Amino acid sequence: MSQQSVFQDNKHHVCLELMKGEVADAVLEAIRECNNDVKVSNLPGFLVIEVPDRLEVSAESVCDHLGRSGWVMTDLNEIMAAFAGQIEIYTEQDLVLSRLKV
C-alpha cells in the first residue's frame, strides 16, 4: 500500500522537509514570520513546510525563536531531509527558495 506524497505541486510551491525538534520548530516560526500561506504537514519524525512561489528565512529570525545566537543558515543542513524548489540565495545569513522555472 503506497502513501500519496504530501508535497505534490512543485510548479507553484516550494517546500522544506525538516527532522522534528527545537531547531525545526524555530525555523518554522521564522518562515511563518516572513511568508504568507505557509502550510505544514506534521509527519512522524518530519515537518514538511510548504509555501507558494517563494520561501524566505533568515538566520537572525531563527536565532530569535531559538532564544540564542550563533545559529547560521548552513546549520540547516543538519536537519533538512529534502527541499523542493530552486535555490536563489543560500548563505550563513539567508535562505531563499523559489518555484521551479518550467
Backbone hydrogen bonds in HBPLUS format (Angstrom, degrees):
<---DONOR---> <-ACCEPTOR-->    atom                        ^
c    i                          cat <-CA-CA->   ^        H-A-AA   ^      H-
h    n   atom  resd res      DA  || num        DHA   H-A  angle D-A-AA Bond
n    s   type  num  typ     dist DA aas  dist angle  dist       angle   num
A0013-HIS N   A0009-ASP O   3.13 MM   4  5.96 133.3  2.36 147.1 159.8     1
A0053-ASP N   A0012-HIS O   2.76 MM  41  5.36 163.7  1.79 133.7 139.4     2
A0014-VAL N   A0051-VAL O   2.80 MM  37  5.45 161.4  1.84 160.7 166.0     3
A0051-VAL N   A0014-VAL O   2.93 MM  37  5.45 161.4  1.96 152.6 158.0     4
A0015-CYS N   A0084-ALA O   3.00 MM  69  4.95 157.1  2.05 139.7 142.0     5
A0084-ALA N   A0015-CYS O   2.90 MM  69  4.95 153.8  1.97 136.1 138.8     6
A0016-LEU N   A0049-ILE O   2.86 MM  33  5.17 150.7  1.95 143.8 153.7     7
A0049-ILE N   A0016-LEU O   2.78 MM  33  5.17 166.1  1.80 162.6 164.6     8
A0017-GLU N   A0082-ALA O   2.89 MM  65  5.09 160.1  1.93 152.7 146.3     9
A0081-ALA N   A0017-GLU O   2.77 MM  64  5.49 150.9  1.85 152.2 161.3    10
A0018-LEU N   A0047-LEU O   2.83 MM  29  5.24 161.6  1.87 158.4 160.5    11
A0047-LEU N   A0018-LEU O   2.79 MM  29  5.24 155.2  1.85 152.9 161.5    12
A0019-MET N   A0079-ILE O   2.77 MM  60  5.10 160.0  1.81 147.5 154.1    13
A0020-LYS N   A0045-GLY O   2.98 MM  25  5.44 164.4  2.01 124.5 128.3    14
A0025-ASP N   A0021-GLY O   3.00 MM   4  6.24 158.3  2.04 155.3 161.5    15
A0026-ALA N   A0022-GLU O   3.07 MM   4  6.32 153.7  2.14 144.5 151.5    16
A0027-VAL N   A0023-VAL O   2.83 MM   4  6.10 158.6  1.88 155.5 161.6    17
A0028-LEU N   A0024-ALA O   2.90 MM   4  6.07 161.0  1.94 148.3 153.6    18
A0029-GLU N   A0025-ASP O   3.05 MM   4  6.30 162.2  2.08 147.1 151.2    19
A0030-ALA N   A0026-ALA O   2.96 MM   4  6.16 155.2  2.03 146.3 153.4    20
A0031-ILE N   A0027-VAL O   2.87 MM   4  6.11 153.4  1.94 151.0 158.4    21
A0032-ARG N   A0028-LEU O   2.90 MM   4  6.19 156.5  1.96 150.8 157.5    22
A0033-GLU N   A0029-GLU O   3.11 MM   4  6.33 139.6  2.28 139.3 149.2    23
A0039-LYS N   A0050-GLU O   2.85 MM  11  5.07 171.5  1.86 155.6 158.5    24
A0050-GLU N   A0039-LYS O   2.83 MM  11  5.07 170.5  1.84 153.3 156.3    25
A0041-SER N   A0048-VAL O   2.88 MM   7  5.01 157.6  1.93 142.0 149.6    26
A0048-VAL N   A0041-SER O   2.94 MM   7  5.01 162.6  1.97 145.2 150.7    27
A0043-LEU N   A0046-PHE O   2.89 MM   3  5.06 145.4  2.01 153.3 160.6    28
A0046-PHE N   A0043-LEU O   3.13 MM   3  5.06 151.8  2.21 108.8 117.4    29
A0054-ARG N   A0052-PRO O   2.69 MM   2  5.93 142.8  1.82 114.6 101.7    30
A0099-ARG N   A0053-ASP O   2.71 MM  46  4.92 130.7  1.95 155.3 152.1    31
A0055-LEU N   A0097-LEU O   2.78 MM  42  5.11 161.7  1.81 149.3 155.4    32
A0097-LEU N   A0055-LEU O   2.90 MM  42  5.11 157.2  1.95 146.2 153.8    33
A0057-VAL N   A0095-LEU O   3.04 MM  38  5.47 146.2  2.16 156.7 162.2    34
A0095-LEU N   A0057-VAL O   2.96 MM  38  5.47 154.2  2.03 164.5 167.9    35
A0062-VAL N   A0058-SER O   3.19 MM   4  6.55 157.3  2.25 145.4 151.7    36
A0059-ALA N   A0093-GLN O   2.80 MM  34  5.04 164.9  1.83 139.6 142.9    37
A0063-CYS N   A0059-ALA O   2.83 MM   4  6.07 161.9  1.86 154.8 159.5    38
A0064-ASP N   A0060-GLU O   3.00 MM   4  6.27 152.9  2.07 143.9 151.2    39
A0065-HIS N   A0061-SER O   3.10 MM   4  6.43 153.4  2.18 146.8 152.9    40
A0066-LEU N   A0062-VAL O   2.84 MM   4  6.13 140.0  2.00 147.1 159.8    41
A0067-GLY N   A0063-CYS O   2.82 MM   4  5.94 133.3  2.04 144.6 157.1    42
A0068-ARG N   A0063-CYS O   3.26 MM   5  5.46 148.0  2.37 146.4 149.4    43
A0075-ASP N   A0072-VAL O   2.80 MM   3  5.54 157.4  1.85 123.4 131.1    44
A0073-MET N   A0092-GLU O   2.78 MM  19  4.59 168.7  1.79 128.3 126.3    45
A0076-LEU N   A0073-MET O   2.89 MM   3  5.51 161.9  1.92 118.4 124.5    46
A0077-ASN N   A0074-THR O   3.28 MM   3  5.90 161.2  2.31 112.2 116.3    47
A0078-GLU N   A0075-ASP O   3.06 MM   3  5.79 159.3  2.10 119.5 124.4    48
A0079-ILE N   A0076-LEU O   3.01 MM   3  5.67 151.1  2.10 118.6 125.8    49
A0080-MET N   A0076-LEU O   2.94 MM   4  5.92 135.8  2.14 156.9 169.8    50
A0086-GLN N   A0098-SER O   2.77 MM  12  5.21 168.1  1.78 155.2 159.5    51
A0098-SER N   A0086-GLN O   2.90 MM  12  5.21 158.1  1.94 143.9 150.6    52
A0088-GLU N   A0096-VAL O   2.87 MM   8  5.42 168.4  1.88 155.1 157.7    53
A0089-ILE N   A0096-VAL O   3.31 MM   7  4.92 164.2  2.34 129.4 132.5    54
A0096-VAL N   A0089-ILE O   2.87 MM   7  4.92 154.8  1.94 142.4 141.0    55
A0091-THR N   A0094-ASP O   2.91 MM   3  5.31 165.1  1.94 157.5 162.4    56
